[in-house]
Amino acid sequence: MRTSPIKTLTALTKTSVASLFAGLLLTACGGDSEGGNGGSNTTSTTQDPAETADPQTPTVLTVQDQQLQALIAQQNLDQSATNNRTIPDIDSDIAQLGKALFFSKSLGGDFDSACVTCHHPMLGGADQLSLPVGVGAVAPDVLGPGRVHTSGLPEVPRNSPTVFNVALWDDSLFWDSRVESLGKEANANGAVSGIRTPDSPYLQADANAGANLAAAQARFPVTSAEEMRGTTFESGNSNTAVRDHLAARIGNYGDGQGELARNEWLALFQQAFAQNESAENLITFDNIAFAIGEYERSMVFINSPWRNYLEGNTSALSDAEKRGALLFFNTPQQGGAGCSACHNGPLLSDEQHHVVAFPQIGPGKGDGVNSVSSINNSDDFGRERETGNSDDRYRFRTPSLLNIAQTAPYGHTGAFADLEQVVRHYVNPRASVEAYFRDNRQCDLQQFRDISNCQNLYLESLSHSLAAADKLDNERNNGSSQLPRIRLNNQDVSDLVAFLEALTDPCIENRDCMSDWIADDAADRFENPDDQLLIGRDSNNNFL
């Protein structure tokens, strides 16, 4: 039996700030345990505080802990991310079917990509590339750094979001929220009201969206020529035609009959859905998307040092991580960085859209006009593409920060290689953009560093990025921006990065712990029912 790392989270007792400080006066040691040059560099523990704490011994809190505990009480930071949610078990038949589909190249139009191509569990639930390489890779089974398109350049215009914790989103998915719950009910993952998708007009429910946001999202990578469909499979046909053909391929009927030399999918679908239906009735793309979504929704990884601290283990964070937390959750007026203006709630995302002016690199989404050749080109208008409202230009959905240290590169184009660069960008976004392109930092990214003419790629990137900086300045001036003006010294930056790293569930860094979510046994007919299992390798040919 597989063992899931998902644990039942017990929220801390809610305490008023007044009573909190009354208790602290009895237990505090009277001073801060750290010096002025930083805290401990030891790895934070993740053990359950209930296993180590003596309930008869009062916890001794430093002044730093007192301040952080007060913030936790004031901002309700200890609320559980999983309470009142239904999270599938990876051992369930439906999640196991979803895993097999997720890893199967049979859902790639040309059999050279799968869902896992851009979302591998050992790559942070994404691909660790600035811009994804879906179809047309030189080596289709090489995933992550080292995966290269036959053209030499990535063709997918936006960074791959992680699929980890997809069950915790309630409002929308994708950078521009093109899959969006209309009701946005709390703890529902879009399961209550209708879901709008690219197949339906803005703010109108897609009748075929599926049971929740994850199922709705799973309907679209297969329709993208750059991600999974390819340039020849069902070329020029509708999304419905693409999905129907893929379902027929998996089900071995209709247009897809005989496309798989070995096909044992029907038994898996019958087991997962507990139905003895024919392939035509059971293996539909609706059921394929639902199963993939349930596999994705089972990947909840939240047992981080920060979570352990919230549950009462005050030793779970180092001094630097605690300082970073204070900076993160305090406003600039309180001496903090104001990060929680947008990164709040258990997901550490407000699920809203904001202009932050991260550098725009890559092929873009075809928005705007190229000032060099006067043709539609390489800008990406973000949320405006969905709403049609120019006020939404360059706004992108706030990413979750859970496990953020394992999901680099960062930004909607993966322009920043590490968290320090991200934090420093927020200090002065315009100066950050100008320095980025002055120093050709895009050419330092793993994906572009070996391209000889890198500095001449995407010539409009600077102008697009400065346009986003202009938009941010305008929003700040008219008071509509949530991005505060802040000042951080080097220690502050280091402490914030330390806190962000403390948001990582250690399971996602451990291959044994993640094994339940990885299909890697070609001989296992449940994991490999069609001889199309994608067993990911890195650029050195090591298994992921």
C-alpha positions as CSV (number, residue, x, y, z in Angstrom):
1,M,0.0,0.0,0.0
2,R,1.3,3.4,-0.9
3,T,1.6,6.0,1.8
4,S,0.7,9.6,1.0
5,P,2.6,12.4,2.6
6,I,-0.6,14.4,2.9
7,K,-1.3,14.8,6.6
8,T,-4.4,16.0,8.4
9,L,-3.5,19.5,9.5
10,T,-4.6,20.7,12.9
11,A,-5.1,24.4,13.1
12,L,-3.7,26.4,16.0
13,T,-6.1,27.7,18.6
14,K,-7.2,31.1,17.6
15,T,-6.1,33.6,20.2
16,S,-6.7,37.3,20.4
17,V,-3.6,39.4,20.1
18,A,-4.2,40.8,23.6
19,S,-4.3,37.4,25.3
20,L,-1.4,36.2,23.2
21,F,0.9,38.9,24.6
22,A,-0.4,38.3,28.1
23,G,0.8,34.7,27.8
24,L,4.1,35.8,26.2
25,L,4.9,38.0,29.2
26,L,5.0,34.8,31.3
27,T,7.1,32.7,28.9
28,A,9.3,35.0,26.9
29,C,13.1,34.8,27.5
30,G,13.4,38.6,27.4
31,G,15.5,39.0,24.2
32,D,16.2,38.1,20.7
33,S,18.3,35.0,20.3
34,E,20.1,36.2,17.2
35,G,22.9,38.6,16.5
36,G,22.9,41.3,13.8
37,N,24.7,39.2,11.1
38,G,22.1,36.5,10.5
39,G,20.7,33.4,12.0
40,S,21.4,29.7,11.9
41,N,22.2,28.0,8.6
42,T,21.0,24.6,9.8
43,T,18.3,22.8,7.8
44,S,14.9,23.3,9.3
45,T,13.2,20.3,10.8
46,T,9.8,19.0,9.6
47,Q,9.0,16.7,12.5
48,D,5.5,16.8,13.9
49,P,5.5,19.2,16.9
50,A,3.1,16.8,18.7
51,E,5.8,14.2,18.8
52,T,8.3,16.4,20.5
53,A,6.6,19.0,22.6
54,D,5.9,18.4,26.3
55,P,2.4,19.7,26.9
56,Q,3.3,20.4,30.5
57,T,6.3,22.6,29.6
58,P,5.5,26.2,28.4
59,T,7.1,27.1,25.1
60,V,9.8,29.8,25.5
61,L,9.5,32.3,22.8
62,T,12.0,34.8,21.6
63,V,11.0,38.4,20.8
64,Q,11.2,37.4,17.2
65,D,8.7,34.6,17.8
66,Q,6.5,36.9,19.8
67,Q,6.3,39.2,16.8
68,L,5.6,36.4,14.4
69,Q,3.0,34.8,16.6
70,A,1.2,38.1,16.8
71,L,1.1,38.3,13.0
72,I,-0.1,34.8,12.8
73,A,-3.0,35.6,15.1
74,Q,-3.8,39.0,13.5
75,Q,-3.8,37.7,9.9
76,N,-5.2,34.2,10.6
77,L,-2.1,32.7,8.9
78,D,-2.5,29.3,10.5
79,Q,-5.7,28.4,8.6
80,S,-5.4,25.0,6.9
81,A,-5.2,24.7,3.2
82,T,-7.0,21.4,3.1
83,N,-9.8,21.7,5.7
84,N,-13.2,21.3,4.1
85,R,-11.6,20.1,0.8
86,T,-11.9,16.8,-0.9
87,I,-8.4,15.6,-1.9
88,P,-8.2,12.4,-4.0
89,D,-5.9,9.6,-2.8
90,I,-3.2,8.7,-5.2
91,D,-4.0,5.0,-4.4
92,S,-7.5,5.4,-5.8
93,D,-8.3,3.7,-9.1
94,I,-9.2,7.0,-10.7
95,A,-6.0,8.7,-9.7
96,Q,-4.0,5.7,-10.9
97,L,-5.7,5.8,-14.3
98,G,-5.0,9.5,-14.4
99,K,-1.3,8.9,-13.7
100,A,-1.1,6.4,-16.5
101,L,-2.7,8.9,-18.9
102,F,-0.5,11.7,-17.6
103,F,2.6,9.7,-18.5
104,S,1.4,8.3,-21.8
105,K,2.6,9.7,-25.1
106,S,-0.6,8.4,-26.7
107,L,-2.2,11.8,-25.8
108,G,0.5,13.6,-27.8
109,G,-0.7,14.0,-31.4
110,D,2.6,12.8,-32.8
111,F,3.5,10.5,-29.9
112,D,6.4,12.6,-28.8
113,S,5.0,14.4,-25.8
114,A,2.8,13.7,-22.8
115,C,1.4,15.8,-19.9
116,V,4.5,14.9,-17.9
117,T,6.7,16.4,-20.5
118,C,6.1,19.8,-18.9
119,H,5.0,18.7,-15.4
120,H,7.3,16.1,-13.9
121,P,6.9,15.4,-10.2
122,M,10.7,15.5,-9.7
123,L,11.0,18.8,-11.5
124,G,8.8,20.7,-9.0
125,G,5.6,19.6,-10.9
126,A,6.8,21.7,-13.9
127,D,9.9,21.4,-16.1
128,Q,12.6,23.8,-14.7
129,L,12.8,25.5,-18.1
130,S,12.2,29.2,-18.7
131,L,9.9,28.3,-21.6
132,P,8.6,24.8,-22.2
133,V,9.6,22.5,-25.0
134,G,6.5,20.4,-25.8
135,V,6.4,18.7,-29.2
136,G,9.4,18.5,-31.6
137,A,12.1,17.9,-29.0
138,V,15.5,16.5,-30.2
139,A,15.2,13.8,-27.6
140,P,11.5,13.3,-26.6
141,D,12.2,11.5,-23.3
142,V,14.7,14.1,-22.0
143,L,12.8,16.4,-19.6
144,G,13.9,19.6,-17.9
145,P,17.2,21.3,-18.5
146,G,18.6,19.9,-21.7
147,R,15.3,19.4,-23.5
148,V,15.8,21.2,-26.8
149,H,13.4,21.8,-29.7
150,T,14.6,20.8,-33.1
151,S,14.5,24.4,-34.1
152,G,16.9,25.3,-31.3
153,L,14.4,27.6,-29.6
154,P,11.4,27.0,-27.4
155,E,8.0,27.6,-29.1
156,V,5.7,27.7,-26.0
157,P,5.4,31.3,-24.9
158,R,4.8,31.0,-21.2
159,N,6.5,29.3,-18.3
160,S,5.0,26.0,-17.1
161,P,3.1,26.4,-13.8
162,T,3.5,23.6,-11.3
163,V,0.7,21.1,-11.0
164,F,1.4,20.7,-7.3
165,N,-1.4,21.8,-5.1
166,V,-3.7,22.3,-8.0
167,A,-6.6,21.1,-5.8
168,L,-6.2,24.2,-3.6
169,W,-7.1,26.8,-6.3
170,D,-10.6,28.0,-6.2
171,D,-10.7,30.9,-8.7
172,S,-8.8,29.9,-11.9
173,L,-5.9,28.2,-13.6
174,F,-3.3,29.3,-16.1
175,W,-1.3,32.6,-16.0
176,D,-4.2,34.5,-17.5
177,S,-7.0,32.6,-15.8
178,R,-8.4,31.4,-19.1
179,V,-9.9,28.5,-17.1
180,E,-12.0,30.3,-14.4
181,S,-14.7,29.4,-11.9
182,L,-17.6,31.7,-12.4
183,G,-18.7,31.5,-8.7
184,K,-15.2,31.2,-7.1
185,E,-16.7,29.3,-4.1
186,A,-14.2,28.7,-1.3
187,N,-12.7,25.2,-0.9
188,A,-14.5,24.0,-4.1
189,N,-11.8,23.9,-6.7
190,G,-14.4,25.2,-9.2
191,A,-16.8,22.2,-8.6
192,V,-19.9,24.2,-7.6
193,S,-20.7,26.8,-10.3
194,G,-19.9,26.8,-14.0
195,I,-16.3,27.1,-15.4
196,R,-15.4,29.3,-18.2
197,T,-12.8,28.0,-20.6
198,P,-11.3,29.1,-24.0
199,D,-14.0,27.1,-25.6
200,S,-16.7,29.5,-24.3
201,P,-17.1,33.3,-24.4
202,Y,-15.7,35.3,-21.5
203,L,-17.8,34.9,-18.3
204,Q,-19.9,32.2,-19.9
205,A,-19.8,28.6,-18.6
206,D,-18.4,25.9,-20.8
207,A,-20.9,23.1,-20.6
208,N,-18.1,20.6,-21.2
209,A,-15.6,22.0,-18.8
210,G,-15.9,19.1,-16.4
211,A,-16.1,18.5,-12.7
212,N,-13.6,21.0,-11.4
213,L,-10.8,23.4,-12.5
214,A,-8.2,20.6,-12.8
215,A,-10.4,18.6,-15.1
216,A,-11.2,21.7,-17.2
217,Q,-7.5,22.6,-17.5
218,A,-6.6,19.0,-18.6
219,R,-8.7,19.5,-21.8
220,F,-6.4,22.1,-23.3
221,P,-2.7,21.1,-23.5
222,V,-3.6,18.4,-26.0
223,T,-5.1,21.0,-28.3
224,S,-2.0,23.2,-28.4
225,A,0.2,22.6,-31.5
226,E,3.3,23.6,-29.5
227,E,2.5,21.7,-26.3
228,M,1.1,18.3,-27.3
229,R,-0.9,18.2,-30.6
230,G,1.9,18.9,-33.0
231,T,1.6,20.4,-36.4
232,T,0.0,17.6,-38.4
233,F,-2.4,15.7,-36.1
234,E,-5.9,17.0,-36.7
235,S,-4.3,20.2,-38.2
236,G,-6.8,23.0,-38.7
237,N,-9.6,21.1,-36.9
238,S,-11.5,22.1,-33.8
239,N,-10.6,21.4,-30.2
240,T,-13.5,18.9,-30.1
241,A,-12.1,17.0,-33.1
242,V,-8.7,16.8,-31.5
243,R,-10.1,15.5,-28.2
244,D,-12.5,13.0,-29.9
245,H,-9.7,11.6,-32.0
246,L,-7.4,11.1,-29.0
247,A,-10.2,9.4,-27.0
248,A,-10.8,7.1,-30.0
249,R,-7.1,6.3,-30.1
250,I,-7.1,5.4,-26.4
251,G,-10.4,3.5,-26.8
252,N,-9.3,1.8,-30.0
253,Y,-12.5,2.7,-31.9
254,G,-13.5,5.0,-34.8
255,D,-10.7,7.3,-36.2
256,G,-8.3,6.1,-33.6
257,Q,-8.7,2.4,-34.1
258,G,-5.5,0.5,-34.5
259,E,-3.2,3.5,-33.8
260,L,-1.8,1.8,-30.8
261,A,0.0,-1.5,-31.4
262,R,-0.9,-2.6,-27.8
263,N,-4.0,-1.2,-26.1
264,E,-5.2,-2.3,-22.7
265,W,-6.8,0.9,-21.7
266,L,-10.4,-0.4,-21.5
267,A,-9.8,-2.6,-18.5
268,L,-8.3,0.4,-16.6
269,F,-11.2,2.7,-17.4
270,Q,-13.7,0.0,-16.4
271,Q,-11.9,-0.5,-13.1
272,A,-11.5,3.2,-12.4
273,F,-15.1,4.2,-13.2
274,A,-16.5,0.9,-11.8
275,Q,-18.5,0.4,-15.0
276,N,-18.6,-2.4,-17.5
277,E,-19.3,-0.1,-20.5
278,S,-17.9,-0.3,-24.0
279,A,-14.9,1.7,-25.0
280,E,-17.1,4.0,-27.1
281,N,-19.2,4.9,-24.1
282,L,-16.5,4.9,-21.4
283,I,-13.3,6.1,-23.0
284,T,-14.4,9.7,-23.7
285,F,-12.2,12.7,-23.4
286,D,-14.5,14.0,-20.6
287,N,-13.4,10.9,-18.6
288,I,-9.8,11.2,-19.7
289,A,-9.7,14.8,-18.5
290,F,-11.4,13.9,-15.2
291,A,-9.0,11.1,-14.5
292,I,-5.9,13.3,-15.2
293,G,-7.4,16.0,-13.0
294,E,-7.9,13.6,-10.1
295,Y,-4.3,12.5,-10.4
296,E,-3.1,16.1,-10.4
297,R,-5.4,17.0,-7.5
298,S,-3.9,14.2,-5.4
299,M,-0.5,16.0,-5.5
300,V,-1.0,18.1,-2.4
301,F,2.4,18.9,-0.8
302,I,2.2,21.4,2.0
303,N,4.1,19.9,4.9
304,S,6.8,22.6,4.9
305,P,8.8,24.0,7.8
306,W,6.6,27.0,7.7
307,R,3.5,24.8,8.1
308,N,5.3,23.0,11.0
309,Y,5.9,26.4,12.6
310,L,2.2,27.3,12.2
311,E,1.3,24.1,13.9
312,G,3.3,25.0,17.0
313,N,6.9,23.9,16.4
314,T,8.8,27.1,16.9
315,S,12.1,25.4,16.2
316,A,10.9,24.5,12.7
317,L,12.3,27.8,11.3
318,S,15.8,29.2,11.5
319,D,16.3,32.8,12.7
320,A,16.8,34.0,9.2
321,E,13.6,32.3,8.1
322,K,11.7,33.9,10.9
323,R,13.1,37.3,10.0
324,G,12.1,36.7,6.4
325,A,8.6,35.8,7.5
326,L,8.3,39.1,9.5
327,L,9.4,41.0,6.4
328,F,7.0,39.0,4.2
329,F,3.8,39.6,6.3
330,N,4.5,43.1,7.6
331,T,3.6,46.1,5.5
332,P,6.3,48.6,4.4
333,Q,4.8,51.0,7.0
334,Q,5.5,48.4,9.6
335,G,9.1,47.9,8.4
336,G,8.2,44.9,6.2
337,A,8.2,44.2,2.4
338,G,4.4,43.9,2.0
339,C,4.6,40.6,0.1
340,S,1.4,39.4,1.6
341,A,-0.6,42.1,-0.1
342,C,-0.9,39.6,-3.0
343,H,0.6,36.4,-1.6
344,N,-1.9,35.6,1.1
345,G,-4.1,32.8,2.4
346,P,-3.1,29.2,2.7
347,L,-2.1,29.1,-0.9
348,L,0.0,32.3,-0.5
349,S,-1.8,33.7,-3.6
350,D,-4.8,36.0,-3.7
351,E,-5.7,34.3,-7.1
352,Q,-6.0,37.8,-8.6
353,H,-4.1,39.4,-11.5
354,H,-1.4,42.1,-11.1
355,V,1.2,44.0,-13.1
356,V,4.6,43.3,-11.6
357,A,6.6,44.0,-14.8
358,F,8.7,40.9,-15.0
359,P,10.8,40.9,-18.2
360,Q,9.0,39.7,-21.3
361,I,11.2,37.3,-23.2
362,G,10.5,34.6,-25.7
363,P,8.1,34.4,-28.7
364,G,5.2,36.0,-26.8
365,K,1.5,35.5,-27.6
366,G,1.3,37.5,-30.8
367,D,0.0,40.7,-29.1
368,G,1.0,44.2,-30.0
369,V,2.8,45.6,-33.0
370,N,6.4,45.1,-33.8
371,S,8.1,48.5,-34.1
372,V,10.8,46.9,-36.3
373,S,8.7,45.2,-38.9
374,S,5.2,46.7,-38.2
375,I,3.6,43.3,-37.9
376,N,1.8,41.5,-35.0
377,N,4.6,40.1,-32.9
378,S,5.8,39.0,-29.6
379,D,4.1,40.9,-26.8
380,D,1.9,39.1,-24.2
381,F,-1.0,41.2,-22.9
382,G,-1.8,38.7,-20.1
383,R,-5.2,38.9,-18.5
384,E,-6.4,41.4,-21.2
385,R,-6.4,38.5,-23.7
386,E,-9.3,37.0,-21.8
387,T,-11.2,40.1,-20.6
388,G,-10.7,42.4,-23.6
389,N,-10.2,45.2,-21.0
390,S,-7.0,47.2,-21.6
391,D,-6.8,47.9,-17.8
392,D,-5.8,44.2,-17.6
393,R,-2.9,44.5,-19.9
394,Y,0.3,42.9,-18.5
395,R,-1.6,41.5,-15.5
396,F,-0.9,37.9,-14.6
397,R,-2.3,35.7,-12.0
398,T,-0.4,35.7,-8.7
399,P,1.4,32.3,-8.4
400,S,1.3,30.3,-5.2
401,L,4.5,30.3,-3.2
402,L,4.1,26.8,-1.8
403,N,7.2,24.9,-2.9
404,I,8.4,28.0,-4.8
405,A,12.1,27.2,-4.3
406,Q,11.7,24.1,-6.5
407,T,9.8,25.7,-9.4
408,A,12.4,28.0,-10.9
409,P,12.8,29.8,-13.3
410,Y,10.3,32.5,-12.3
411,G,7.8,34.7,-14.0
412,H,5.3,34.2,-16.8
413,T,8.3,33.8,-19.2
414,G,10.8,32.2,-16.7
415,A,13.0,35.3,-17.0
416,F,14.5,35.1,-13.5
417,A,16.7,32.1,-12.6
418,D,16.5,32.3,-8.8
419,L,14.5,33.8,-6.0
420,E,17.1,36.5,-5.1
421,Q,16.6,38.0,-8.6
422,V,12.8,38.0,-8.1
423,V,13.0,39.7,-4.7
424,R,15.4,42.3,-6.0
425,H,13.2,43.0,-8.9
426,Y,10.4,44.1,-6.5
427,V,12.6,46.8,-5.0
428,N,12.8,48.8,-8.3
429,P,11.0,47.0,-11.2
430,R,11.9,49.6,-13.8
431,A,15.6,49.6,-12.9
432,S,15.5,45.8,-12.8
433,V,14.1,45.6,-16.4
434,E,16.6,48.1,-17.7
435,A,19.5,46.2,-16.1
436,Y,18.2,42.9,-17.2
437,F,18.4,43.8,-20.9
438,R,21.4,46.0,-20.6
439,D,23.3,43.0,-19.3
440,N,21.6,40.5,-21.6
441,R,20.6,38.4,-18.5
442,Q,18.2,36.4,-20.6
443,C,21.4,34.9,-22.2
444,D,22.5,33.7,-18.8
445,L,19.4,31.4,-18.5
446,Q,20.2,27.8,-19.0
447,Q,18.0,27.5,-22.0
448,F,19.7,30.3,-24.0
449,R,23.3,30.5,-22.8
450,D,24.6,28.3,-25.6
451,I,22.8,30.2,-28.4
452,S,25.5,32.2,-30.2
453,N,23.2,35.1,-31.2
454,C,21.2,35.1,-28.0
455,Q,21.4,38.9,-27.6
456,N,19.7,39.3,-31.0
457,L,16.7,37.1,-30.2
458,Y,13.3,38.6,-29.4
459,L,14.4,42.1,-30.3
460,E,11.2,43.7,-28.9
461,S,11.6,42.2,-25.5
462,L,12.9,45.4,-23.9
463,S,10.2,47.6,-25.3
464,H,7.5,45.2,-24.2
465,S,9.0,45.0,-20.8
466,L,9.3,48.7,-20.4
467,A,5.6,49.1,-21.5
468,A,4.7,46.8,-18.6
469,A,6.9,49.0,-16.3
470,D,5.0,52.0,-17.5
471,K,1.7,50.3,-16.8
472,L,3.0,49.5,-13.3
473,D,4.1,53.1,-12.7
474,N,0.6,54.4,-13.8
475,E,-1.1,52.0,-11.5
476,R,1.1,52.9,-8.6
477,N,0.4,56.6,-9.2
478,N,-3.3,56.2,-9.4
479,G,-3.4,53.9,-6.4
480,S,-4.7,50.7,-8.2
481,S,-1.5,48.7,-7.7
482,Q,-1.0,46.2,-4.9
483,L,2.7,46.3,-5.3
484,P,4.2,48.5,-2.6
485,R,7.3,50.6,-2.9
486,I,9.9,49.0,-0.7
487,R,13.5,49.4,0.4
488,L,15.5,46.2,1.2
489,N,19.1,45.8,2.2
490,N,21.1,42.7,1.4
491,Q,20.3,41.1,4.7
492,D,16.6,41.6,4.0
493,V,16.8,40.0,0.6
494,S,18.7,37.0,2.1
495,D,16.1,36.6,4.8
496,L,13.2,36.8,2.4
497,V,14.7,34.2,0.2
498,A,15.3,32.0,3.3
499,F,11.6,32.2,4.2
500,L,10.6,31.4,0.7
501,E,12.8,28.3,0.8
502,A,11.1,27.3,4.0
503,L,7.8,26.9,2.1
504,T,9.0,23.6,0.6
505,D,7.6,20.3,1.5
506,P,10.6,18.0,1.7
507,C,8.7,15.1,0.1
508,I,9.0,16.8,-3.3
509,E,12.8,16.6,-3.1
510,N,12.9,12.9,-2.3
511,R,12.5,10.4,-5.1
512,D,11.3,7.7,-2.8
513,C,8.6,9.9,-1.3
514,M,7.5,11.0,-4.7
515,S,7.5,7.5,-6.2
516,D,3.7,7.0,-5.8
517,W,3.2,9.8,-8.4
518,I,5.7,8.6,-10.9
519,A,5.0,6.0,-13.6
520,D,8.3,4.5,-14.4
521,D,7.9,0.8,-14.8
522,A,7.5,-0.2,-18.5
523,A,6.6,-3.8,-17.4
524,D,3.7,-2.6,-15.2
525,R,0.6,-2.9,-17.4
526,F,-1.3,-0.5,-15.1
527,E,1.3,2.1,-15.6
528,N,2.0,1.3,-19.2
529,P,-1.1,-0.1,-21.0
530,D,0.0,1.0,-24.5
531,D,3.8,0.8,-24.7
532,Q,3.8,4.6,-24.8
533,L,5.0,5.3,-21.3
534,L,7.3,8.3,-21.1
535,I,10.0,7.5,-18.6
536,G,11.7,10.8,-18.1
537,R,15.5,11.3,-18.2
538,D,17.7,14.2,-17.7
539,S,20.3,15.5,-20.1
540,N,22.9,13.0,-18.8
541,N,20.5,10.1,-19.5
542,N,19.7,9.5,-15.8
543,F,16.2,8.6,-14.8
544,L,14.2,11.4,-13.1
